[in-house]
Amino acid sequence: MEEYIEKLKVLVVEYTPKILMALAILVIGLFAISIIIKTSRNVMKKRGVDITLQNFLGDLLSWTLKLLLFITVIAKLGIETASFAAILAAAGLAIGLALQGSLGNFAGGVLIMIFKPFKIGDLIEAQGAIGVVKEIEIFTTKLTGLSNREIIIPNGALSNGNIVNYTTEGTRRVDLVIGVSYNADIKQTKEVLLDVLTSNHKVLQDPTPKVTVLELADSSVNFAVRPWCKTEHYWDVHFEVTENIKLALDKAGIEIPYPHQVNINGPES
């Protein structure tokens, strides 16, 4: 028993300074990394680097520095870095094979940084989701959905799929279909619909808003109503124009057809 206690004392005396030094290096290193990351972000911000690229490079630099710090701490504890590097390489290969999807997501993030199909603040539609780009990370991209939900999409799937960017052009067209009765005068109806569009200050006059006959449906004459607006006003224009069209048609006495149900009673027995 005394022999084990003596060995324990020797180990404590031998490794305590190393452990304390390793802890000191870890604490100082993490503090230094936070300063480096903060400084690098400030430098990129002053040089006008895109915010999307700032965040991506900041995350990449942070992970790289933390990995180097981890290796340094391990070496300070007395573990040979050569052996550790071999173990790390073998583990990295195994992890790489197990996490091929994650590596694909990392590559996807790099492709997004290179080709820049969108940036933070853009309204995009991808992978069946639509929302404003909140953050582009190393492996995933976060969107804020239209109902204020957070949507997380893997960068691999995002970079390999179709992306619709509604913000790039700065304007959007609102596509509405309005049906009126066959008894309605086409010329009068077009004038009423156009007046609704031109009286809305959020509807752009260039490109010119248009109203055209779309089709002669079974129970209605359908008009294609096409106002243009700024991207951020899309839903305002969609809802306001729809409501004002109903009010204007009612005021003009133009009927909007709706399904009727007819009950046919058989002969009384």
N, C-alpha and C positions, 0 to 999 in steps of 0.2 A: 504493500500500500504506500509506504514511504517513497518507494522507487517511482511510482506513478506521480506522486505529488511533486517530487523533484523534477521529473520530466515536464510536468505541467508548468512549474515555475520557470524552467528554462525556455519553454515555448512562449510563455507570457512575456518574459524579458526580451526574447528575441523578436517576437512579432508585434508587440505593442507599439514600438516606434514606427514600424512599417504601416500598421493599420491607421495610426493617428496621422501619419504623413499622407497616406492614401486618402483619408477622409478630408484632410485639409486641401489636397489637390482637387478632390471632387467638388467641394464647396466653392473654392476659389475659381475653379474651372467653369462651373455652372454660372457663377456671377459674371465671369469674363465673357462667356458666350452670350449672355443676355445683353451685355453692353455692346458686343460686336454686332449682334443682330440689330439692335436698336440704331447703332451708328450707321450700319449699311443701309437700313431702310431710309434714314434721314438723308444720306448721300444720294440714294436713288431718287428720293422725292425731290431734292433740290435740282437734280439733273433732268427732271421731267420724265423719268421712266414710268411707263404705264403701270397703274396700280395693280393690275392683274399680274404683271411680271414681277412687281415688287414682292407681292405675297408669295408667289411660287418660288422665287429665288431665295427669299427669306426662310421659307420652310426647308428648302433643300440644303441651305448653308447650316441651318440649325441641326438637322439630322447628321450631317457630315461631321460637324465639330463635336457633337455629343458622342459619336462613334469613336473619334480619335481620343477624346477624353477618357472614355471607357477603357480603351486599350492602354492608355498611359497609367490609369489607376491599377489595372491588372498587373502591369509590369512592375509597379512600385511595391506590390504585395509580394514580389519575388517569383511570380510565374513567368517563365521564359516566353517572350513575345513570339519567338519563332515557332515554338510548339503551339502557342495559342493561335497564331496565324494559320497554322495548318488545320487545327481543330475548327477555327472559324470558317476556313475555306470549305472544309468538308460539310460543316453544318450549313453554310451558305448554299452549297450545291443541293443538299437535301431540302432545305427550306425553299430554294428556288423552284425545284421540281414540284413541291407541294403547293407553292403559291404562284403558279404561272399566271393566274388571273390577276394577281396583284402587280406582277411585273408588267403585264399587258396594260394595266391601268396607269402605271408609272410612265410607260412609253406613250400612252394616250395623252397624259398630261403634258409631256414634252412636245408632242405634235400640236396640241392646242396652243402652247406658248409660241411655237414657231409660225404656224399658219394663221393664228388669231381669228378664228371664225366668229368669235364673240369676245366681249370684255365684261368686266364687272359693271352692273347697271343696265345691261342689255336685256330686253325681253325676247326670250327664245322659246322655241318649241322643239323638243327632242325626246326620243324614247317614250313617246306617248304622254309626255308631261309638258306643261307650259308654265313659265314663271320668269321672274327677274333674277339674273345671275347675282348671287350674293357673295360667293367666294369660290375661287379655283384653287384647290389644294393639290398635293402631289398625286394622290390616288383618286380623288373624287371631286365633283363640282356640286356646289350647293345652290339651289334655286329657292326663291321665295314665291310660292304659288299665289294665284290670284285670290285665293281665300286665306292668305297669310299662313299657309302651311309650308314647312321646310321640306324641300324635295332634294334627295341626295342621289346623284347619278354617277356610276363608275366612269372614270375617264376613258377606259378602253372601249366600252360600248358607245360612249358619247362621240369619240373621235372617229369611230367606224360607221356610225349611222347618219341618217339625214338630220340636218339642223336647219331650222327656219329661224332667221334672225329678223324680228319685226322692227328693230331699232335702227338698223344700218341706214335705211333710206330716210328716216326721220318722219315719214308720213305713212298713213295706212288708208285703205279704202274700206268703208263699211258696206257690206253687201246685204241689202234687205229685199225681200219679196213681198209686195203688197197686192192683195187680190181685191177687186171690186166687182160689182154686179155687171152683167151684160147690158143692163139698161143704162148704165152710166155713160156719159159722154167722154170719149177718150181724151179729146183736147182739153176739156175742163179739168179732168182728173190729173192730167200731166201738169197743168198750171198750178193746181192746188198743192201737189206734191213738191214741185220745184220751189214754190213760195215757202214751204216749210223748211226746205234745205237752205235757201238763201237768207232766211231770217234768223238762222242759228249762227251766232258769232263764232262758234267753234268749228263750223264747217268751212273748209278752205274754198276760196273761189278760183284758185289755180292749183291743181287741175280743176276744171269746171265740173260741178256736180251734174249728174245726168239722171234722167228718168226715161225709160224706154219700155215698150210693150215686150214682155218676156215670152209669154205663151198664152194661148187660148185654152184654158183648162176646162174641166168638165162643168164646173159651176161658177167660174169666175174668170175675169180677164186679169192676168197677173202682170204687174209692173215690176221691173228691176229698178230699184232705187239705189243709186251709187254716190253717196257723198264721200269726200276726202277730208281727212283731219290729221292733226299731229298725233304721233303714236301714243302719247300720254293721255290724249283726249278720246281715245277709241271708244271705251265703254260709255263715257258721258254722252258722246254723240249717238251711239247705238240706242241707248235708252231714251234720251231726250227726243230724238227724231221719231222713234216708234210711237211714243206717247203723243207727240204733237201732230203726227199724221192722223191718228185716230180722232183727235179733237177737230182737226181741220176738215176731214171728210164728213164727220157728223154735222159740222156747221154748214157745209156746202150741200148737205142732203144726199151725199153719195153713199150708197149702201155697201157695206162689207159683208159678203155672203158668209153664212155659217151653216153647219149641218142641221137639217131638220129631221125630226123623227115623226113618222106618220103611223098611227095605230089603225089597223084595218080589222074591224070586228066582223066575224063570220055571221051568217044568218042565225037568228035565234031558233033554238030547237023547240 
